[in-house]
Each structure stands twice: as structure tokens, then as C-alpha cells.
């Protein structure tokens, strides 16, 4: 069993790894915006959000909706990665659990599989 560490802030009750992931996502969105030479004003307009909300996105604020993060990724041309976030092909734990549920061996019926009574 693993221990989940939570951020100390009262307003932020997220596990620390989740907060780190959101912070990284925000930094990556900002870096992609800057590399594309898109101003905050233009980016906010394209995302249909206020500049203050864009600033929150780029900080990794967990209070911003996932739709807003998705729209920012769309504006930057990065939605293909978004579609694979929870793809079952990459769910190693789920695939392993499914594999455990499979029967180890299929037994054949000793009488050849026919349920008909043989003549006596």
C-alpha cells in the first residue's frame, strides 16, 4: 500500500504528484506559447478566456477547468497528446489486472464435448 502525500495548503487538497504534474503542464503550455511567439492577449482570445485565467493555466492552477486546459492545448496544436492521456492501451495496471482474470487453461470435456447420451 502506498502513502499519498498532500500539499499543505488548505485551499489545495491535491496529492503532491498531481500538483507537480499540473505545474509542469502549465509551464509546458507557457513554453509552447512563447516558442510560437503568441502573446498572452492573442492566446487568451483564441482560448476564449481572460488573460488572468491564462495566467492561472500557465501556473498549473487546479481550479481551472480541464476544458480550458484542453482548449489551450488545441490552440497550440497539441490535442493529439490529450487524446492519449487515459488510453487503455497505455493503462499497464488495468491491462495486468485484465490478464490476471483470464483463465490459465481451458479444460476440454472428457466425453468429447457432446452432451448426447450414447446408446447403451
QUISUL-V126611 format. One record per residue. N is the residue number from 1. PSI is psi as a letter, one per 40 degrees, with the letter a starting at -180 (* if undefined). OMEGA is omega in whole degrees, 0 to 359 (999 if undefined). BURIAL is b if it has 16 or more other ideal C-beta (glycine too) atoms within 10 Angstrom, else e. Layout:
BEGIN
n: {N;N}
psi: {PSI;PSI}
omega: {OMEGA;OMEGA}
burial: {BURIAL;BURIAL}
END
This chain:
BEGIN
n: {1;2;3;4;5;6;7;8;9;10;11;12;13;14;15;16;17;18;19;20;21;22;23;24;25;26;27;28;29;30;31;32;33;34;35;36;37;38;39;40;41;42;43;44;45;46;47;48;49;50;51;52;53;54;55;56;57;58;59;60;61;62;63;64;65;66;67;68;69;70;71;72;73;74;75;76;77;78;79;80;81;82;83;84;85;86;87;88;89;90;91;92;93;94;95;96;97;98;99;100;101;102;103;104;105;106;107;108;109;110;111;112;113;114;115;116;117;118;119;120}
psi: {h;i;h;h;h;i;i;d;h;d;e;g;f;i;i;d;d;d;d;d;d;d;d;d;d;d;d;d;d;d;d;d;d;d;d;e;f;h;i;d;d;d;d;d;d;d;e;f;i;i;d;d;d;d;d;d;d;e;e;f;h;e;e;h;i;d;d;d;d;d;d;d;d;d;d;e;f;f;d;d;d;d;d;e;d;f;h;d;d;e;g;d;d;d;d;d;d;d;d;d;e;i;i;d;i;h;h;i;h;d;e;e;e;h;e;i;h;i;h;*}
omega: {182;178;180;178;179;177;185;182;180;182;184;183;180;172;183;179;178;178;178;180;178;178;178;178;178;179;180;177;179;180;179;178;181;179;179;180;176;180;179;180;181;180;179;179;180;178;182;179;176;178;178;177;176;178;178;177;183;174;181;181;181;179;179;183;178;177;178;176;180;179;178;177;178;180;180;179;184;183;179;178;180;182;182;184;182;180;183;179;182;180;185;180;180;179;178;178;176;181;178;182;180;177;181;185;177;181;175;181;185;183;175;175;180;180;180;176;178;184;179;999}
burial: {e;e;e;e;e;e;e;e;e;e;e;e;e;e;e;e;e;e;b;e;e;b;e;e;b;b;e;e;b;b;e;b;b;e;e;e;e;b;e;e;e;e;b;b;e;e;b;e;b;e;e;e;b;b;b;b;b;b;e;b;b;e;e;b;e;e;e;b;b;b;b;b;b;e;b;b;e;e;e;e;e;e;e;e;e;e;e;e;e;e;e;e;e;e;e;e;e;e;e;e;e;e;e;e;e;e;e;e;e;e;e;e;e;e;e;e;e;e;e;e}
END
